[in-house]
Amino acid sequence: MIYIINKKFVAFFACLLIVFMLLSIFSNSRVTATYTRAPVEEELFFPAFNVNVNDDDKLIALTFDDGPSREYTTKILDYLESKNIVATFFVLGIRLKGNDDILIKMVKTGCEIGNHSYNHKQFIHLKSDEVKKQIEYVDNYVRKVTGFSIRSVRTPYGEINEAIGKAINRPIILWNIDSEDWKKKDAKKIADHVLSDVDSGSIILLHDIFDFSYEATILIVEELLAQGYKFVTVSQLLELNDRNSDGLVFRSK
């Protein structure tokens, strides 16, 4: 009799174990599906807040690459907010975790978030599937945190060819004024270089990971405001209101 009871107990325990395993697998599959499914509609793109534009306005798109940086991106955002102006931040996937609050602040201050890849690899050396994965990681993360979809991409090093364009399949935003901040490493030299070539419709490239870039941003903005320029996001500058510009490369208006 004891043997029979033990045998039944073992069978019962085995059944319970199988049930728990199946429930665990089902639960994990649900979590995975929830993570990969966009929580908002794809067409809910970052809007351009706080900027009213007239046909005769002089417009500038200030853009920052390679962030977010807790030390410098936050300073830049605070400064932009104090001036009630906007910019576009092309973020890296490897810098997103732990910086959700910075992404949310970008949205609240009316700035646009662009995609600068997961880890800044040269796309010309990657297969199309790898390029897509680099872009999709940033897309999914930013959408999950902010509720908005990224409209524009800036490829690492500004590299672009036909295969990269097809893999990304959305507007690719480069620039027509490179501040060369990473090379000059001096706020006044950076600002002088940018201001010497600026014109309405320009897209200015800076990086929000250096102290001298933050200082140069202040010099650039103060001078351009004095000259009557309005600051807009790249989507507003280029009127990227739909998907008819997919695959096109923009360097300025």
C-alpha positions, -999 to +999 in steps of 0.1 A: +000+000+000+028+024+009+045+018-025+012+025-043+007+058-024+043+070-032+038+061-068+006+082-070+023+111-052+052+110-077+028+110-106+008+139-091+039+159-085+052+153-120+019+166-135+021+197-114+057+203-125+046+200-162+017+224-156+040+250-140+066+246-168+039+252-195+026+282-176+061+296-174+067+292-211+034+308-219+040+337-196+075+343-211+061+342-246+036+368-236+063+391-222+083+388-253+054+395-276+045+426-255+080+439-257+083+436-294+049+450-302+047+488-305+026+503-276+015+532-298+005+537-334+034+540-358+022+573-373+024+590-339+056+608-346+074+635-326+056+668-331+073+702-333+062+721-302+064+757-293+075+769-328+053+790-351+069+794-385+062+820-412+073+818-448+099+846-444+114+833-412+151+824-410+152+788-397+179+767-382+179+731-371+204+724-343+212+687-340+232+667-315+248+633-320+260+604-298+240+611-266+223+611-243+249+621-217+237+627-182+262+655-177+260+674-209+227+665-226+209+677-194+227+710-194+219+715-231+183+707-225+181+731-195+196+759-216+174+753-246+144+753-223+155+786-208+155+801-243+123+783-253+139+768-284+141+732-297+167+709-312+170+674-325+189+647-306+202+617-326+206+591-298+227+560-295+211+528-282+240+520-259+234+552-241+197+549-235+194+526-205+193+546-173+186+578-192+148+574-196+142+607-178+164+625-203+144+612-232+112+623-214+126+657-208+134+660-246+098+654-253+085+678-227+107+706-239+095+700-275+127+685-289+128+657-314+145+624-310+163+609-340+179+575-344+217+573-346+220+535-344+227+511-315+264+514-312+278+536-340+291+509-362+299+517-398+269+506-418+288+501-450+304+471-433+271+456-421+246+434-438+211+449-443+196+427-415+223+440-391+216+476-401+179+471-394+186+456-360+208+486-351+179+509-360+150+488-345+166+487-311+166+525-308+131+527-323+116+503-299+133+517-268+124+553-275+088+544-284+084+524-252+097+552-230+082+583-247+052+570-266+064+585-298+079+570-329+112+582-344+108+597-379+144+604-389+177+586-389+213+598-390+237+571-400+270+568-381+297+589-398+271+601-423+277+570-444+250+562-469+246+541-500+217+525-519+217+493-497+217+513-464+189+536-477+168+506-485+174+490-452+165+521-432+136+531-455+129+565-439+144+600-441+181+601-435+192+634-421+228+645-425+240+681-422+255+710-441+275+725-412+298+703-393+309+720-361+340+697-359+336+701-321+353+667-314+384+680-333+385+717-323+378+711-286+374+749-280+340+765-276+349+798-294+366+781-323+336+758-327+311+786-326+332+808-350+334+779-375+296+773-374+286+810-375+309+817-405+289+794-427+254+795-413+224+803-435+186+799-433+177+762-437+210+750-423+214+718-403+241+721-377+259+691-363+272+691-327+277+664-301+261+664-266+289+645-249+315+672-245+318+702-222+332+724-250+302+715-272+278+726-245+297+759-242+298+764-280+260+757-281+254+787-259+276+810-281+260+798-313+224+801-300+229+835-285+244+849-318+217+833-340+189+845-318+204+880-321+204+876-359+167+868-358+169+830-365+142+806-353+152+771-341+132+742-353+135+704-353+147+687-385+112+673-391+097+708-390+126+722-411+123+696-438+085+692-434+087+655-428+050+651-421+045+618-439+065+589-454+069+602-489+106+610-481+116+575-472+151+566-484+159+603-493+190+619-478+188+655-465+217+678-457+198+710-454+165+725-464 
